[in-house]
Each structure stands twice: as C-alpha cells, then as structure tokens.
Amino acid sequence: MIKVNGEERKLEVEENETLLQVLRDKLRIRSVKAACWRGECGLCTVLLEGKPVKSCLILACEADGCSIVTVEGLNDNLSERIKKTFVEEGAIQCGFCTPAFILVAYSLLRENPNPSREDVVEAINGLICRCTGYHQIVNAIIKAARE
Amino acid sequence: MISLPPLSYHKPRTVEEAVSILERYQGEARVLAGGTDLLVDLRARARTPSHLVDIKGIPELKRIVYLDNAVEVGSAVTLAEILKDEGMKSYQPLYKAVGMIADRIIRFRATLAGNVCNASPAADSAPALLVMGAEIKVVGPRGKRTIPISEFFKGVKKTALEPSELVESIRVPRTPDEARSGFVKFGRSSEDLAIVNAAAMLVGNKLWVSYGSVAPTPMMIQVEAENYEEAVLRVLKEAPKVVKPISDVRASAGYRLHLVKVATAKLLKEVYGEET
C-alpha cells in the first residue's frame, strides 16, 4: 500500500521493481520522468514523506506504507505561487525537468520559506536541466519565496 | 531502461533478525540502507546479491547516540539527518565532508554507513573518518566486534566485513577542543565523485592527512609540523609514498598527482587559517 497524492493505492509489485516503474507504468503518473536510471539527473524525483528522493533508486517495496507526492498532488497556495513564478521567470523551456524542479522548490520553501540564493542552488544541485541554464529556475524559486 | 535483476526483499525489525537473514543466505545477501549506491551497482551488475536486507525498519539503527567522548551514528541514519543534528556540527571534518557527498536530494536517502560500506576509493566521508580515528561497530552471528576504520577498507569496493555481518553504527571520537581540521574535494562539479578529496586533523604539532580517490583505498599519513610552511613540506614529502592514482573517466593519473599538491595546499591553508 502506498499513499499517492493523498489517495491510498493497493497494488502488487515485484520485489525488483523500483518506485519509479510503479509510479509510471502501474499508476500511469507520467510527470515522474525516467531518464538516467542511476540517480544523476534527478528527474524521477518525488516527495516521499515530504522529502525529495530519486525514485529510480528506491524499490517499490521500500515505499510500502509511505506517502508519496508528485507534481499532480501540489495544489496549495505555495505550489501555485511556484508554478506562477516559473512561468514568469522563463524557468520552463522543454518542460521535461519541470515537475522535479517544482517538487524540490516546494519542499525547500516548506522547510525554509526565506532561502538564500546559495540555499536554492544547493537544493536543486541534484537536478539536471538541459535548456534554461538554471538561472531562471533559481530566480523563479527566490521570487516565489518573496511573493 | 535496465531492469534490476530478480531479488528477494527482506525487511527485518531487529538486528538479530537481520543477522540471521544474512547468515541464511551467506554471500547471496546484501544490506540495503539508502540504496543510492547499491541500486546503481545492481543495475550495472557490479554487485550481484539475490537477497536484499533493508535495515530501515530497525529502530536502534536509526539513532545518533552521544557518549561522553564520542558519537555513534546508526547505520540507517541518513546524511540529511546528520547535517540537521546540531551536535554533529562539532564533529569536524566529518560534518563538512558529509555536506559534500553527492547532492542534497541523494543525502535525504544515503547513509554514512553506506558511504563507508560501499568502499568506493572516492568516498567523501572516508578521509574525514580516517583522520578522526573512527571505528566501525559490527554485529554478526558470533557477536559484536569493532573495526578501526584504518583496517576497514580492503580494496576497491571491498571491506573487512564478513558476509553475514552488519554495521550497527560508526563511532566517531570527539575532536579535542584545541584541534583544527579541514576537508577539501576536487571534482568536475560538487555533486560528482571526487577526483581527489582530502581531510586533515591537527592536534598540537601532530598532523594527520588522508587522501581519497588516489589509491584503491583511502590513504593516511602522519607528520609533525610547527607551522603551515613546515606542514606543506613534510606532507608533500610523505604523500607521494602512499598515493598511487590511476587514470579513469574522471582524470588521468598525472592530473590526480598534480591535484594532490593543490589539494594539500588548500587543505592545510584551511587547517592553519592561512589566507588563500
């Protein structure tokens, strides 16, 4: 049993299946991206018990009983503000990495509502974006914190 | 996508249960803590256990315990938990090194014991633990034992652990109040594996310096020096005797040797409080 975006989901998984495979293939949550499969790109990031983790490096079994949030599960004021500033600051280009960045930005601002630029850079360090060059993303997160 | 090989997943609730599973599947089982190295190795078929023993359900392994003159970090404690713990800040240079392992997202999952047990020559915690004289507290079918970190690494990805042994905690002695320390890491980027990393501890005129990523296991030297200039000379005389770098995807052996000098200077400036 896992709780995904507030909803309890009971499913059978293989012991060698990753959380990423289960989220994408069994639960059809395609905002969780599959790319490097070795914890380098970070685009499979989800929030597990509120903390960002790379779901390609976690067995589905390990998440049994845990609460998982993907970008679809974010709909409070803070997340809406982050989505808005990402658009305003040009922090989205192809969009492939965006769900992961939004989730990491959200978990950072929940924990630290007033982060320094260094805090933001440190928080997104494990995520790769091939389009923006990161500055727009950092700007968007800082703007979301200040608004 | 490369699938993981077929696996049996075990989640014991006690240390005894974990050890008995490890013993039952002698050599076929491996401990799963954060999994951030292990799952990568499983996918690459670099390690081939058929049973994984997840220790995150064992409460006593998830604790940081402060003693009179040491701290014991349980083997299921994450790096993020260490960094969040106020008391750990005085355990330098370990605290600094932990903050530089991988990236912040990985650190929510990865553990100190995992960084050590994975036994990568580039493990960032290893040089710090070496200069601090840490010990690995281990439990197995025949009881408990303590392995000094200087005897723990046996080669690339090889440790002194027996197949049915489990790390309970890493015991780190309290740093003397007058001690000074440092940690440096050189790589393509901060989250990548180190090309060279190094830690130092200075107590009185005794200086310990440990280097990672320059030999199959992290290496340590000890010299006596009265000041920064003397320390650099002595360390750079001793270091070449223990560092035996290889060329790989990250750097050539020659570049690593060069970086050992650069890292030493930067590290010792940090230790002696010299201007950079």
Contacts between the chains, C-beta under 8 A, distances in Angstrom:
chain1	res1	chain2	res2	distance
A	15	B	6	7.7
A	15	B	7	5.1
A	15	B	8	5.9
A	15	B	9	4.3
A	16	B	3	6.8
A	16	B	4	4.1
A	16	B	5	6.5
A	16	B	6	5.7
A	16	B	7	4.3
A	17	B	4	7.7
A	18	B	4	7.0
A	18	B	39	7.4
A	21	B	1	7.9
A	34	B	1	6.3
A	37	B	1	5.8
A	37	B	2	6.3
A	37	B	43	6.3
A	38	B	40	4.8
A	38	B	43	6.8
A	39	B	36	5.8
A	39	B	39	7.6
A	39	B	40	6.2
A	39	B	102	8.0
A	39	B	106	6.2
A	42	B	103	7.5
A	42	B	105	5.8
A	45	B	105	6.1
A	51	B	80	7.4
A	51	B	108	4.6
A	52	B	105	4.9
A	52	B	108	6.3
A	53	B	105	6.7
A	53	B	108	5.6
A	53	B	109	5.3
A	54	B	36	7.6
A	54	B	105	6.0
A	54	B	106	6.9
A	54	B	109	7.4
A	56	B	39	7.5
A	57	B	35	5.6
A	57	B	36	5.1
A	57	B	39	4.7
A	57	B	40	7.1
A	57	B	106	7.9
A	57	B	109	6.8
A	58	B	35	6.4
A	58	B	39	7.6
A	58	B	109	7.2
A	59	B	4	7.9
A	59	B	7	7.9
A	59	B	9	6.3
A	59	B	32	7.8
A	59	B	35	7.1
A	59	B	39	7.6
A	59	B	52	7.5
A	59	B	54	8.0
A	61	B	9	4.5
A	61	B	11	7.5
A	61	B	54	7.6
A	62	B	9	8.0
A	62	B	32	7.7
A	62	B	35	7.2
A	62	B	54	6.2
A	62	B	56	7.2
A	104	B	105	6.8
A	122	B	104	5.6
A	123	B	104	5.7
A	125	B	103	4.3
A	125	B	104	5.7
A	125	B	105	7.8
A	125	B	190	6.8
A	125	B	191	5.3
A	126	B	102	7.2
A	126	B	103	3.2
A	126	B	104	6.2
A	126	B	105	3.8
A	126	B	106	5.9
A	126	B	191	6.1
A	127	B	105	7.3
